[in-house]
Amino acid sequence: MAAMAVAVCKTRTSRAADETAPFRVHQWHRDQRNPILPPGGGAFDVGCCMNPFVVVKGDEYLLFYAGADRRGVRRICLATCPRDDVTAWRRRGPLFDPGGKGAFDETWCVLPCVHRFGDRWHLYYTGRSADHGTGLQSFRGIGLAVSHDLFSWKRVQDEPILCGDGFPEFPGNKGIAGGGPIVELPQADGRVRYRLHYTLATGTPSKNLLVDQAKCAVTAESDDGLHWTDRRVVLRPRLDASYENAAVIALNPWKTASGWRAIYAGIGTRFGAYSICEAQSDDGLTWHRGKPGENLALAPSGKGWESRMTEYPHVVREGVKLRLFYCGNGYGATGIGTAVAEPIG
């Protein structure tokens, strides 16, 4: 099954993109104070701070992330700070506990995605079961909690709202992970269609990185945020780019004057772990990445907190600039950092 993920790694390009010109990435300027949210603010995140997802509320940033306690149990947590000081975080702790014995989210609740539906907020998160021997296939579903104020959350149900099935080319697949946002697609009749970006984890345990870590970026669509259909693969690993030949995850797109831009993370043999990449699109579904090497935007750097990997990117607009939140070594073991850039397009 995972080998199939490697075999079908063919890239479609945007028809309107000028493929003769070099692909441009944003010039991200890392904050010299990184990591701005290191682990250890409380017992709930002493092991890691990972998967940043930021909501702008007035003059504050609300940072939803996954924190690990000393036993390795991961929960969705919340921290807040003034928008003009991204180091002044108030850690508010976990929002809810993992599920019970045998649940899809028994050991981990990670990868938050927050979006407003009418008068309430939806928080989608990825659950990991206790069946860790199956590797990526132990991530068994995306769950849902709801809130009216972004601070008090209640689960909708014990079962996942979205699973890792529905893709004929990956029969029997169970692995699924979040990491991407929801974009709103206004319809001609006045309705809003919601497109969720998430990750199809098709890998199975193997010494071969391309099999063990196989993942694709996918989407599903909904009219209510509860029932998801129209699943499709929108970005795949590419064998000729050594930094993303195993996996692509967490596609984070945003609309521009000329189309769409996106940032995401790739795994490849070059680093043996994640690095942050970019893509562009005319329609938000068919993505162009340029030639191998051109779309690598934020590689592991230096000797410190992000020397071995950069991953889980999330972008928000900050005035005329873009602000990126992302993780460093060890899948958040060194915390969350930030960078800013002038927009392209």
Residue pairs with C-beta under 8 A, 6 or more apart in sequence:
1 170
1 171
1 172
1 173
1 202
1 204
2 202
2 203
2 204
2 206
2 211
2 212
2 214
3 211
4 169
4 170
4 202
5 170
5 202
5 203
5 214
5 215
5 216
5 236
5 237
6 210
6 211
6 214
6 237
6 239
8 169
8 236
9 236
9 237
9 238
9 239
9 245
10 236
10 238
11 236
11 238
11 289
12 286
12 287
13 19
13 286
13 287
13 288
13 289
14 259
14 280
14 281
14 282
14 283
14 286
14 287
14 288
15 282
15 286
16 259
16 282
17 280
17 282
17 288
19 288
19 290
22 290
22 291
22 294
23 278
23 280
23 288
23 289
23 290
23 291
23 294
23 295
24 344
25 278
25 294
25 295
25 296
25 297
25 344
26 263
26 278
26 297
26 322
26 341
26 342
26 343
26 344
27 341
27 342
28 297
28 298
28 324
28 339
28 340
28 341
29 339
29 340
29 341
30 298
30 301
30 337
30 338
30 339
31 86
31 337
31 338
31 339
31 340
33 87
34 305
34 306
34 328
34 337
34 338
35 49
35 305
35 328
35 334
35 335
35 336
35 337
36 86
36 87
36 89
36 335
36 336
36 337
36 338
37 49
37 52
37 63
37 65
37 79
37 89
37 335
37 336
38 49
38 305
38 334
38 335
38 336
39 45
39 46
39 47
39 48
39 49
39 67
39 68
39 332
39 333
39 334
39 335
40 46
41 49
41 79
41 89
41 91
42 67
42 91
42 93
43 69
43 70
44 67
44 69
44 75
44 77
44 93
44 94
45 65
45 67
45 68
45 69
45 77
45 91
46 67
46 68
46 69
46 70
47 67
47 68
47 69
47 70
47 72
47 74
47 333
48 66
48 67
48 68
48 74
48 330
48 331
48 332
48 333
48 335
49 65
49 66
49 67
49 77
49 327
49 332
49 335
49 336
50 65
50 66
50 67
50 68
50 74
50 110
50 312
50 327
50 331
50 332
50 336
51 65
51 66
51 110
51 111
51 112
51 178
51 179
51 312
51 327
51 332
52 63
52 64
52 65
52 312
52 314
52 325
52 326
52 327
52 336
53 63
53 64
53 65
53 112
53 113
53 114
53 181
53 314
54 61
54 62
54 63
54 64
54 314
54 316
54 323
54 325
55 61
55 62
55 64
55 114
55 150
56 62
56 83
56 316
57 150
59 82
59 83
59 84
60 80
60 81
60 82
60 83
61 80
61 81
61 82
61 83
61 86
61 316
62 78
62 79
62 80
62 150
63 78
63 79
63 80
63 81
63 89
63 325
63 336
64 76
64 77
64 78
64 95
64 112
64 114
64 123
65 76
65 77
65 78
65 79
65 112
65 332
65 336
66 74
66 75
66 76
66 77
66 108
66 109
66 110
66 111
66 112
66 332
67 74
67 75
67 77
67 94
68 74
68 332
69 75
72 107
73 98
73 107
73 108
74 98
74 107
74 108
74 109
74 110
74 128
75 94
75 95
75 96
75 97
75 98
75 109
76 94
76 95
76 96
76 109
76 110
76 112
76 123
76 125
76 145
77 91
77 92
77 93
77 94
77 95
78 91
78 92
78 93
78 95
78 151
79 89
79 90
79 91
79 92
80 89
80 90
80 92
81 87
81 88
81 89
81 90
82 88
83 318
86 323
86 338
92 151
95 123
95 145
95 153
96 109
96 145
96 153
96 154
96 155
98 105
98 106
98 107
98 108
98 109
98 127
99 105
99 106
99 127
99 143
99 158
100 106
100 158
101 130
102 129
102 130
103 127
103 129
103 158
104 127
104 129
104 140
104 141
104 143
104 159
104 160
105 125
105 126
105 127
105 128
105 129
105 140
105 141
105 143
105 160
106 127
106 128
106 129
106 130
107 128
107 129
107 130
107 132
108 126
108 127
108 128
109 125
109 126
109 127
109 143
110 125
110 126
110 128
110 177
110 178
111 125
111 126
111 177
111 178
111 179
111 250
111 312
112 123
112 124
112 125
112 178
113 123
113 124
113 125
113 178
113 179
113 180
113 181
113 182
113 196
113 198
114 121
114 122
114 123
114 124
114 150
115 121
115 122
115 124
115 181
115 182
115 194
115 225
116 122
117 194
117 224
117 225
119 148
120 146
120 147
120 148
121 146
121 147
121 148
121 150
122 144
122 145
122 146
122 225
123 144
123 145
123 146
123 147
123 153
124 142
124 143
124 144
124 161
124 162
124 178
124 196
125 142
125 143
125 144
125 145
125 178
126 139
126 141
126 142
126 143
126 176
126 177
126 178
126 179
127 139
127 140
127 141
127 142
127 143
127 160
128 138
128 139
128 140
129 138
129 139
129 140
130 138
131 137
131 138
131 140
132 138
133 205
134 174
134 204
134 205
135 175
135 203
135 204
135 205
135 212
136 175
136 177
136 201
136 202
136 203
136 204
136 212
136 213
136 214
136 215
137 173
137 174
137 175
137 201
137 203
137 204
138 175
139 164
139 174
139 175
139 176
139 177
139 201
140 160
140 163
140 164
140 174
140 175
140 176
141 159
141 160
141 161
141 162
141 163
141 164
141 176
142 160
142 161
142 162
142 163
142 176
142 177
142 178
142 198
143 155
143 156
143 157
143 160
143 161
144 155
144 156
144 157
144 161
144 226
145 153
145 154
145 155
145 156
146 153
146 154
146 156
147 153
147 154
156 226
160 176
161 226
161 228
162 176
162 196
162 198
162 220
162 228
163 174
163 176
164 173
164 174
164 175
164 176
164 200
164 201
165 173
165 174
166 220
166 231
167 173
167 200
167 218
167 231
167 233
169 233
170 200
170 202
173 200
173 201
173 202
175 200
175 201
175 202
175 203
175 215
176 198
176 199
176 200
176 201
177 198
177 199
177 201
177 215
177 249
178 198
178 199
178 250
179 197
179 198
179 199
179 249
179 250
179 251
179 265
179 312
180 196
180 197
180 198
180 199
180 217
180 250
180 251
180 252
180 253
180 264
181 197
181 252
181 253
181 314
182 194
182 195
182 196
182 197
182 225
183 194
183 195
183 197
183 253
183 255
183 284
184 192
184 193
184 194
184 195
185 192
185 193
185 194
185 195
185 221
186 192
186 193
187 193
191 223
192 223
193 221
193 222
193 223
194 221
194 222
194 223
194 225
195 219
195 220
195 221
195 284
196 219
196 220
196 221
196 222
196 228
197 217
197 218
197 219
197 234
197 250
197 251
197 252
197 253
198 217
198 218
198 219
198 220
199 215
199 216
199 217
199 218
199 249
199 250
200 215
200 216
200 217
200 218
200 233
201 214
201 215
202 214
202 215
202 216
203 211
203 212
203 213
203 214
203 215
203 247
204 211
204 212
205 212
206 212
209 246
209 267
209 268
209 269
209 272
210 237
210 245
210 246
210 269
212 246
213 246
213 247
213 267
214 237
214 246
214 247
215 237
215 246
215 247
215 248
215 249
215 267
216 233
216 235
216 236
216 237
216 247
216 248
217 233
217 234
217 235
217 236
217 248
217 249
217 250
217 251
217 264
218 231
218 232
218 233
218 234
219 230
219 231
219 232
219 234
219 285
220 228
220 229
220 230
220 231
220 232
221 228
221 229
221 230
222 228
222 229
232 285
234 251
234 285
234 286
234 287
235 248
235 251
235 264
235 279
235 287
236 248
237 244
237 245
237 246
237 247
237 248
237 266
237 267
237 268
238 244
238 245
238 289
238 292
239 245
240 292
241 266
241 268
241 289
241 292
241 293
241 295
242 268
242 269
242 270
242 292
243 266
243 268
243 270
243 271
243 275
243 277
243 296
243 299
244 266
244 267
244 268
244 275
244 277
245 268
245 269
246 266
246 267
246 268
246 269
247 266
247 267
247 268
248 264
248 265
248 266
248 267
248 277
249 264
249 265
249 266
249 267
249 274
249 311
250 264
250 265
250 311
250 312
250 313
250 314
251 262
251 264
251 279
251 287
252 262
252 263
252 264
252 313
252 314
252 315
253 260
253 261
253 262
253 281
253 284
254 260
254 261
254 262
254 315
254 317
255 284
256 343
256 344
256 345
257 345
258 345
259 280
259 281
259 282
259 283
259 284
259 345
260 280
260 281
260 282
260 283
260 284
261 278
261 279
261 280
261 281
261 343
261 344
261 345
262 278
262 279
262 280
262 281
262 287
263 276
263 277
263 278
263 297
263 313
263 315
263 324
264 276
264 277
264 278
264 279
264 313
265 274
265 275
265 276
265 277
265 310
265 311
265 312
265 313
266 274
266 275
266 276
266 277
267 273
267 274
268 275
271 299
271 300
271 308
271 309
273 300
273 308
273 309
273 311
274 309
274 310
274 311
274 312
275 296
275 298
275 299
275 300
275 309
275 310
275 311
276 296
276 297
276 298
276 299
276 310
276 311
276 313
276 326
277 289
277 295
277 296
277 297
278 289
278 295
278 297
279 287
279 288
279 289
279 295
280 287
280 288
280 345
281 287
281 288
289 295
298 310
298 313
298 324
298 326
298 339
299 310
300 306
300 307
300 308
300 309
300 310
301 307
301 310
304 334
305 328
305 329
305 334
305 335
305 337
306 328
306 329
306 334
306 337
307 328
307 329
308 328
308 329
308 330
309 327
309 328
309 329
309 330
309 331
310 326
310 327
310 328
311 326
311 327
311 331
312 326
312 327
312 331
312 332
313 324
313 325
313 326
314 324
314 325
314 326
315 322
315 323
315 324
315 325
316 322
316 323
316 325
317 323
318 340
320 342
320 343
321 340
321 341
321 342
321 343
322 340
322 341
322 342
322 343
323 338
323 339
323 340
324 338
324 339
324 340
324 341
325 336
325 337
325 338
326 336
326 337
326 338
326 339
327 334
327 335
327 336
327 337
328 334
328 335
328 336
328 337
